[in-house]
Amino acid sequence: MTSDRGVSPVTTVIDLRGRAADGLTRQALDGVLPRAALDVDRAVDLVKPITEDVRVRGGAAVREYTKRFDGVDLAHTRVPREVLRRALDTIDPKVRDALEEAARRARVVHEAQVPRRADTTPAPGLTVSTRFIPVHRAGVYVPGGLVAYPSSVVMNVVPAQAAGVTEIAVASPPQSEFGGLPHPAVLAACALLGVTEVHAAGGAQALAMFAYGTGECAPVDVITGPGNVYVAAAKRILQGQVGIDGENGPTEIGIIADHTADPAYLAADLIGQAEHDELAACLLITTDAGLPARVDEELQRQLPATKHKERVAVALGNQAGYVIVDDIQAARAVSDAWAPEHLEVQTEDAAKVAGEIRNAGAVFVGPYSPVSLGDYLAGSNHVLPTGGTARHTSGLSVYPYLKVVNVIECDRDSLAAVAPRVDAIGGAEDLAAHVAAVRVRVPRDSQ
């Protein structure tokens, strides 16, 4: 595709005009819409020996893999508390202020998510209480590849705290330039939130450390936090040993836009998402056939001034596309089939369009709700499902840190009243001991 100003940074154009919304299904669009290939299965084969080695040898294995992969030779993974305090004391005051406000807003949103205990009486003499009990210990992974993510500390720690988790440990890759410690901004964010257990460990070995424990790190109950394909593979391997939030892969943005959308905003949002990673996926779905050319002009204007323009250019060239459709119903169908991590809606009556979306990690409504607001300061969570998993998986919230436990209390009369039905179901399933466990308490001849 070309615009008046040259070759488009986005090389994929998908013209779906003439196709009704009900035909734009996930099956019909499989292989049509761009998305980074993420071979977690292959990564599992590479990661499995690492997680098993950590299970057997503990901290020694973690430190060996840290030396091999991160180039840092550590005597200990645990970051001293005085280092955390110093990081907070020396952080840029403006960054500290922004993190404090991000945490405040996130706490408002996530505390509102905590469900209340529910007490019910299914029958006279029988009560069933539904209690939401936090896990005892959570492990939070904060990536440290191309950039540092103090915001990810906020997004993982605050919901765990809102849920009532007793112990929270953070792991983030050590950085040679910072003396084998995680990035100072990550350490400062941990200190700001009152987290005192931080480990200089990254990748699959860090997740295995959380799952199996080492001499410095007790095993956790739940692991949350984004990462690369090897982190996703480690989560897949360790799920069951621990709870996980999801296999979050390369970031992605979908935008539904019509003739009312500002091309400068759209271009800025595509660039903003693409700067995360060369594997970032970007999809603009529009009812305005002329909009891609206008967005092209903005991309070509804005891209040269972008700090990470090489990374952005790769992502836009490989995993980005313009999709042209006849109407908003078709645009919504394409979006739901793609199930993006982030979805912006910049259309007429955007709130109505957004309200009809089924599959997205988070939805950003209108021209003044960019994804970067959600990344930092909306109060919503930026740890979101990727790769189409928004069809069945939610973004991070308090719920991965909570267990639902039913508490049942029944008196003798209520048990006696339901005993014939226990007889019937237990008999149908040929589980006589189930029946006997009731009848030893309320014999048939006593009713």
TORGU-586007 format. One record per residue (C-alpha): x negated, y negated, z negated. Coordinates in steps of 0.05 Angstrom, whole numbers, plus 32768, in hexadecimal, padded with zeros to 4 digits. Layout:
// residues N
XYZ/...
//
This chain:
// residues 447
800080008000/7FE87FBA800E/7FFF7F757FF7/7FF27F318014/7FB27F2F7FEC/7F947F727FFE/7F957FBB7FEA/7FBE7FCC7FAD/7F9D7FE67F6E/7FD980157F6A/7FD280457FA5/801080707F9A/805480597FB2/809080887FAA/80CE80747FD0/810B80977FB2/813F806B7FD3/817980927FEE/817780C47FB5/81AE80C37F81/819E80C17F37/81B981077F2A/818781247F5B/814B81027F3A/813F81397F07/80FF81517EE6/80FE818D7F14/810981647F52/80D281337F40/809F81667F27/805D81567F47/807881167F66/806C80E47F2D/802380D67F1B/800780ED7ED8/7FC281007EC0/7FB3814B7EC2/7FA581617E7B/7F8E81AA7E77/7F9881B87E2D/7F9682037E39/7F4F81FE7E54/7F3C81D07E1B/7F5882047DEA/7F2682377E03/7EED82057DF6/7F0781EE7DB3/7F1B82307D94/7ED382457D82/7EC882017D61/7F0682067D35/7EF5824E7D23/7EAD823B7D11/7EC682047CE3/7EF682357CC3/7EBD82647CB3/7E8382347CA4/7EA881F67C8D/7E8281B47C86/7E4181D07CA3/7E6581DE7CE5/7E8681997CE5/7E4381777CDC/7E2281A17D13/7E5881907D46/7E5581477D31/7E0B81477D41/7E16816B7D83/7E5181427D9D/7E4880FE7D7B/7DFD80FC7D74/7E0180EE7D2A/7DDE81197CF6/7E0781147CB6/7DF7812D7C70/7E3F81227C5C/7E8081137C81/7EA080ED7C48/7E9980A17C4E/7E8580817C0B/7EB980547BEB/7E8A801A7BE8/7E83801D7C34/7ECE80187C3B/7ED17FDC7C0C/7E987FBA7C31/7EBA7FC57C74/7EF97FA37C5A/7ED27F6A7C3B/7EAC7F5B7C7B/7EE37F647CB0/7EF87F267CD8/7F2D7F037CAE/7F5A7EFC7CEA/7F577F477CF8/7F657F557CAE/7FA17F267CB0/7FBC7F487CEF/7FB37F8E7CD1/7FD67F787C91/80117F5F7CB9/80117F9E7CE4/80137FC87CA6/804B7F9E7C87/80767FA47CC5/80687FEF7CCC/807A7FF97C83/80BE7FD77C8D/80CE80047CC9/80B480457CAB/80D1803D7C65/811580347C86/810C80797CA7/8106809F7C66/814580CA7C5F/816A80CE7C1E/817A810D7BF7/81BE81297C0B/81E881507BDA/8222817A7BF5/825781A97BDA/826781DD7C0F/829782007BDF/82AE81F87B97/8276820D7B68/824082097B9F/821181CF7BAB/81DD81C87BE1/81AC818E7BDC/818181797C17/8141815C7BFD/810A813C7C26/80C8814C7C05/8086812E7C1D/804A815B7C2B/801481567BF7/7FDA81467C26/7FD581297C6C/7F9A81237C9B/7F9980E77CCA/7F6E80E87D08/7F5880A57D24/7F3580AA7D68/7EF680847D76/7EE480907DBF/7EE580557DEE/7EFF80247DB9/7F0C80217D6F/7F5480277D57/7F6080077D13/7FA980017D28/7FAD804D7D29/7F9A804D7CE0/7FD780227CD2/8005804C7CFF/7FF3808E7CDD/7FE6807A7C95/8023804D7C8A/805880817C9C/803380B47C71/803580847C37/807E80737C44/808E80BD7C43/806D80C47BFF/803080EE7C12/800480F77BD5/7FC080FB7BF7/7FAA80DF7C3A/7F6780ED7C5B/7F4F80CA7C9A/7F1B80E47CCC/7EFC80BA7D03/7EBF80C87D2F/7E7C80AE7D15/7E5B80787D3F/7E0F80767D48/7E10802B7D4D/7E3080267D08/7E0080547CE5/7E2780947CEF/7E6680777CD1/7EAA806D7CF2/7EB780297D10/7EB87FF27CDA/7EFD7FDB7CF0/7F1880217CE4/7EF880247CA0/7F137FDF7C8E/7F5A7FF47CA2/7F5480317C75/7F3D80077C3B/7F747FD47C48/7FA9800C7C41/7F89802A7C03/7F6E80687C25/7F2F807E7C00/7F2080C07C23/7F0280B57C68/7ED780E57C8F/7EA580D77CC6/7EBC810F7CF3/7EDC81117D38/7EFA81407D6B/7F0E81887D61/7EDE81917D26/7F0181597CFF/7F45817A7D09/7F2A81BE7CF5/7F0C819D7CB7/7F5181837CA5/7F7281C67CB2/7F4281F57C8F/7F1E81C77C5E/7ED581BE7C4E/7EAE81B07C0F/7EBC81667C18/7F0281697C35/7F3B81917C17/7F6A81B07C4B/7FA681877C5E/7FEF81997C6C/7FFB816D7CA9/7FCD814E7CDD/7FE281107D05/7FC180E07D35/7FB180DA7D7F/7F7280F17DA3/7F55810E7DE3/7F6381517E03/7F3681757DD1/7F5C81587D97/7F9D816E7DB8/7F8081B47DC2/7F6B81B77D79/7FB181A47D64/7FCD81DC7D8E/7F9E820E7D6F/7FA881F77D27/7FF481EE7D29/801082207CF8/7FD3821A7CCB/7FE981D17CC4/802281A77CDD/801481777D16/8035813A7D33/802C814D7D7D/7FF981577DB3/7FF0810F7DC8/7FC881087E08/7FB580CE7E36/7FE180917E2F/8017807D7E61/804980467E70/808980467E98/80AB80057EAC/80F27FFF7EC7/80F77FBB7EEA/81257F977F19/81247F547F3E/81267F2E7EFC/80E37F487EE3/80A77F1B7EE2/806F7F3B7F0C/803A7F1B7EE0/80567F3D7EA2/805A7F807EC6/80137F7D7EDF/7FF97F697E9B/801D7FA47E7B/80037FD67EAE/7FBC7FBC7EA4/7FC47FBD7E59/7FD780067E58/7FA3801A7E8B/7F6A7FFC7E62/7F7380337E2F/7F57806B7E5A/7F47807D7EA2/7F7C80B47E9A/7FB280827E86/7FF2808A7EB1/801C804E7EC8/805E80507EEC/808780157F04/80CE80297F17/80F47FF27F3B/81347FE47F61/81117FA97F84/80EA7FC17FC0/80C37F807FC2/80AC7F837F7A/80707FB17F84/804F7F7F7FB3/805A7F477F81/803D7F727F4A/80027F827F78/7FF27F397F7F/7FF27F317F33/7FC77F6F7F29/7F947F547F5A/7F957F117F37/7F907F2C7EF0/7F637F687EF9/7F227F437F06/7F287F207EC3/7F367F617E9D/7EFE7F767E6F/7F057FC07E7F/7F167FB77EC9/7EF07FF47EE1/7F1680217EB2/7F5880007EC4/7F4A80067F0F/7F3E80517F08/7F7E805C7EE2/7FA880327F12/7F8980547F4E/7F93809B7F34/7FD0809E7F06/7FFB80637F17/8035805B7F47/806D802F7F5F/80B080527F64/80E680317F8D/812F80457F80/8174802D7F94/8191801B7F51/818780197F06/81A8805D7EFD/8173807C7F2A/813C80567F06/815480717EC4/815680B77EE0/810E80B27EF9/80F780987EB6/811A80CF7E8F/80FC81037EBD/80B680E67EB1/80C380DC7E66/808E80A67E5A/806A80997E19/807B804F7E1F/80B580347E48/80C17FEB7E56/81047FD47E70/81007F917E94/81437F8B7EB7/81857F677EB4/81AB7F7F7E77/816C7FA17E5F/81897FB57E1B/81C17FDC7E3E/81907FFF7E6C/816380107E32/819D802B7E0A/81A9805F7E40/8162807A7E41/815A80C17E27/811080D27E2D/80DB80A27E15/80AB809E7DDB/80BD80557DCF/80E780237DF7/80D57FDA7DFE/81107FAE7E12/810B7F6D7E39/80D37F407E51/80B87F2F7E0C/80B07F757DF0/806E7F8D7E0E/80507FD07DFC/80157FAD7DDB/80467F907DA7/80597FD87D95/800F7FEC7D94/80017FBA7D5D/80387F917D3D/807F7FA77D4D/80817FD37D0F/8092800F7D3B/806080477D42/802F804B7D7B/801F80957D73/804F80AF7DA9/805C80ED7DD3/803880F07E16/8037811C7E54/808381217E58/808A813D7E12/80B881027E00/80EE81317E1A/80E981577DD9/80B881357DAA/80BD80F47D83/808B80BF7D73/806980C07D2F/809680AE7CF4/809E80C37CAC/80BC81067CC2/807C812E7CD0/8068811F7C88/80A981387C6B/80C6817E7C5F/8110818C7C5B/811F81B87C1F/816481D17C0D/817381DD7BC3/81AE820C7BB7/81D482157B76/821082427B70/823B82577B35/8258829D7B2A/829E828E7B40/828682707B82/825882AB7B8F/829182DC7B80/82BF82B67BB0/828F82BC7BEA/827583037BDA/82A583277C0B/828A82FD7C44/8243830F7C2F/825A83587C30/8272834E7C77/8235832A7C94/820383557C6E/822783947C86/8227837C7CCE/81DC83707CCA/81D083B27CA6/81AE838E7C6C/81CC83B27C31/819A83957BFF/81B3834F7C11/81F983657BFD/81DF83877BBE/81BB83477BA7/820083267BA4/822783617B8A/81F8836D7B50/820F83297B37/8259832E7B4A/826D83787B50/82A983887B7B/82D083A47B40/82C783637B19/82EB83377B4B/
//
